[in-house]
């Protein structure tokens, strides 16, 4: 290619000298992302790519989901910025964040993922294992247009199926998520997404996957333009402050049994994951999901969404809701199951006021107005 870097022929591995040249081209546009998960008593780390000089950063949604605080450190300057969520596509595992007060940042060099072929030399880069520095891993594209099922790095029960992925034998590990997959010309052709936590048949050697950069940028443009859709959420989701399970059963008793067996999952203004059943009295509210247990006493109703606990200081806790309560309706619409309740709540925005009807463990029915605040991304 005239004027470009020499392209390795026949898919030969990138030589170490040219690997450094690729890193030199791409690394100035990278950030290391650190997140605090206030209600899940853990922290997360990942990588992001700067796509405009004023600090718009592309990353994986699973890097920022459930986070109550996001910071990003620009590799080339060492400067750390607080970041806010612009929006996300949970189904495509793509998120856009904004570094606050940033300007004049270097951006990543963007390639065209539509021209990528199997056998092409690539370098994956990222904050490998959350070490706080960028580690490159060279390899080849081994397959295109792959469908994978990835489980969340938090080890929770949530999984996602991603389509159209670029597969590589470059060693992509946790922490690389959101980082670039670069071509031998030093152009970003994909966003590293899943490493060894992927269920994929006959996976023997190192296997990494990347979202094609054309796909990721197309979603990022929609988010930046504020175009919400059935898959794209703009801004922070509404926060009720409840831990609920997941599933389509409308029986609170069945929901409790499923959680005793499977641990916690699901959302509803916040994802609770981890933890197991226990006995004893249920606290009136929780500061994180660390001590969360299936409530020992459940409201005596046959249909609704079982609340495992509420977050202290949240709209739900302020209204007097506790673990063991069952939410039966939102704005008069029946909330038949956790999945049903989650989809009802997803239609609202922070700042909205909703009317929630619930039955307490002692059988008292209450309808309260809850003012929704901004919650962690889901």
N, C-alpha and C positions, 0 to 999 in steps of 0.2 A: 504494500500500500504506500503510495507516494506521500511523503511528508509525515507518515506515521511511524510507530515503532515497528521493528521487524516482527513478523508473526511466526511463531514456531510452526514448522510444517509437520503434518502427520500426527498431530496430537502429542508430540514429545513433551515431557515435563518442562515447565518453565525453569530455565537455569537460574541459579541463585542471584546472579548479578542483575538479570532482568526482573526477577521477583522483587528485588529492592527498588528497581526503577518504577515498577507498578505501584508498590507501597508509597513511594515518594509522590506519585501523582494523585493518589486517592486519599491518603491519610489526612491531609490538611482539612478535608471536608467532613471528618468524622468526630463524633462526640461519644463520650462514655456516659451512660445513663444510670443513675442510682435512684431507687425508689424506696419510700417507707410505706409499709402497709399497716397503718395504725391499728386497724381492727382485726388484723390477722397475725399480729405479733411476729412479723418477719420482715425481711428486707429483700429487695431484688436488684439485679444488675443486668445491664444489656448494652447495646450499641445503637447509635443513631447516625443518620446521614443528613447533612445540611443541604437543603435544596433551594434556599434563597439566602442572600447575604444578611437579611434581617432576622435570621434565626428560626425559620421554619424547618423542622426536623422530622424526617420520615423514620419510623421504627415499626417493630411488630406490636400489635395490640397486646400480646401476652407479656411483653416487657413492662407495660404500664398498667395493666388491669389490676383492680383492687387497690391501687396505690392512692394514698392520701397526701403524698408529697413527692414531687419529682424534681431532681436536679440533674443538670447535664454539664459535663466538663469538656470544653473544646480541646482536642488533643494538641493542636499546633500552638496554642497560646497558654494552655494550662488554666485558663479562666473558667470558673464555675458559675453557672446561671441557674436561678430558679426557673422551672418550666411549667407551663399550663397546657392542659389538653385542649386541642382544637376540635377533634372529633375522631371517630374510629369506625372501622368495619370489622365487627367481631367475627363474621363468617369467613372473611378473607385474611384475618390476622394482620391488619394494616392499621396503623395509628399515625396521627399527625400531632406533633406538639410544637409549642412556640417558646423559644428561649426568651425570657423577659429582659428587655433592655439591651438586646444584642443588635449590633450593626456591623457592617463591613466584614462579615465572616466569609471564609473561603467555602466554596460549594464543591460537591463531588462532580467529577466529569461523567456525564451520562451517555451510555451507549444505547444500542437498539437491540432489545432481547429477541426481536422477531428474526434476527439474522443468525442467532446462535445455533451452532450445529454440534451434535454429539462428537466427542473426540477433541473438541477445542480445549486449549490450555486455559486454566483459570486460577485465580488466587482468591481464597476466602479470607476475610479479615474481620476481627472483632475483639471484644473485651473477653477473651477466652477464660472460662471459669470465674469470671468476675474479678480478675487479678488487678484491674485498673490500668492496663496498658493494652495496646493493639498487637495481636499476634497474627502473623500471616500463615496460611496453610495452602500450599500449592497442590494442584491436581488437574483432572480433566472433567469435562462434562460427560457423564456416563449415560444419561437418558434425558429426554425432554417430555413435557406434557404428562408428568406423573401425578397420580392421585395418592395422597398419603393421609393417614390418621395420626395426629400428634396429640399427646397428652400434655397437660399443663405442667410447667416445671415445678409448680408448688406441690405436685404429687396429689392434687385433688382429683375428683372424679370427672372433671370437665375434659372432654376431648373435642377436637375439631377436625373436620375433613377438609383438606385443602386440595384444590384442583389446579392443573396446568403448571405444576412445579418443575423447575430445572433440578435434575439430580446430578450430584458430583461426588467424586471419591476424595475430594479435599476434606480434611478432618474438621468438620464443623461441630463445635461442642457448645454446651450451655454457656450463656454470656455473649456468644457470637451473635445471638439473635438480634436482628435489626441492622446488622453490619452488611458491608458490600461483598458481592461476588463480582470480581473484576476480570475482564478479558486480558489477553496478552498485550493488547494495545493500551492497557491502563484505563479502560472505560468500564463504568459500573453497568453490569447487565442483569443483576439480580439482587435481592435482599435475602441474606441468610436467615433461615427461619427455624429449622428444626435440626437437631443433631441426633444424639444417640437415644433420645426418648421417643423415637418414632417406631410404631409397629409397622413393619414392612417385610414382606416375604423374602426368604433367603438372604437376609442381611448378614453377611460375614465380615466384609472389610469396612473401613471407614465410609460412612455414607452421610452426605449432607444434602439439604434441599434449600432451594432459593425460590422466592416469588419473582417471576420475570419483572424487570424494572418497568417495562411499559405498563403492566397491570397495576403495579404499586403506585406509579405516578398518576395513572388515570383516576384511581380512587382518591389519591391525595389532592388532585385538582378539584374533585367534587367536594371533598371535605373543606378545602380552603374557600370554595365558593359558597359554603353553607348549604349545600344541597343534601338535605336528609332524604333517606329512602328506606325501603324495607330492611336494608342491610347496614346503612350508614347512619350513625348517631352523631349529631353535632353537639359539641360541648359536653359538659358533665351530665351524667344521668341523674334523675331525681332520687333523693335519699329519704327513705322512710325510717330506716334504722332498725330493721328486723332481720333476724336470722331465720330463714325458712329452708325446707328441703327442696327437692326437685321431684318431678314425676307428675303423672296425670291422674293419680287416684284422688277422688274427692273425699275419701274417708280419712279424717284426722287420725283415727286409730291405726289404719293401714300405713299412713305416712310415718307414724312413730315406729311401727314395726320395721319398715323399710330402712329407716335411719339407724335403728339398732343394729341391723345387719350390715349396712353399707357405709356407715359413717355419714358425714354431712356433705351436701353439695348445694347447688342452686343459688338463687339470688333473691332479688326483690328489694332493690335499693342497696343491697349489699350481699356479697357472696360469703357464705360460711363454709369452711372446708376443714377437714381434720376433726379429731375429737371422737369420743365414743359415748355410749350410754352410761349412765351412772345413777345412783340412787341418792336419797337425801333431799333436802329442800332446794328448790330452784331459786337462784338469786333474782332480785327484782330487776336487775339490768346487768349488762356485761360491758367491759371496756375492750375486750378482744374475744376471739373465738377459742382461745386456748383452753378455757375451762368449760366450754359449752357441752352440755349433755342433753339427751332427750328428756323432756319434762316428765316428772313422775305422775303428775296429775294433769289431765287434759280436759278442756271444756266439754261438757256433755252434749255435743251436737253431732249430727250424722254426716254433715257436708260442710266443707270449707278448707282453708289453708292453715295448718298448724304452725304456730309461732314457737320456735325453739327458745328464743330469747330476744331481748331488745338491747340496743346499744345505749348506754347511759348518756343522757343529754340530747338524745335524738327526738325527732317529732313523735315517734311511737311511744317512747318512754315517758315523754312529757305529758302525753295524753293518758298515761296510766296503764298502758298495755304491758303485759308481762309474758314470760315463757309459759306455755301451756294454754294460752289464749288461742282461739280459732277465729281467723278473719273470714266473715261470711259474705261481705259485700263491699264494693267501692263505688261511690256515687250511685248507690241503689242497684248496681249490676252485680249479680252473684259471682263470688270468687270461689269457684268450685274446687280448684286444685292448685298446688304451688305453681305449676307451669301456666295455668290460666291467670293466676294473680300476677305473675311476673309479666305476662304479655299485656295485661290491663295497665299496670303501673308504667310500663315502657312508653305508653302514649303521652304521659305527662312530662312536664319540664320543671326544673328547679324554679321555685317562686310560685308555682301553682298551689291552690288549696283544694284538697280532696276530702270527701266525706267517707270515713271508714267505719263499718259496723263490725264489731267483734263480740265474742262471748268469752267471759273470763273463766278460769278453771273452776270457780265456784258456781258458774252458771248464769252470771249477770250479763245481760246484753247491753252494750253501749254503742252509741253512734257519736263520733267526734269529728271535728274539722281538723285536718292535719295540714300544716303549711310545709310543703316539700322544700328541702334545702338541697344543695349540690352534693352529690355523693361520689365515691371512687368509681373510676371507669370499670365497666364490667367485661 
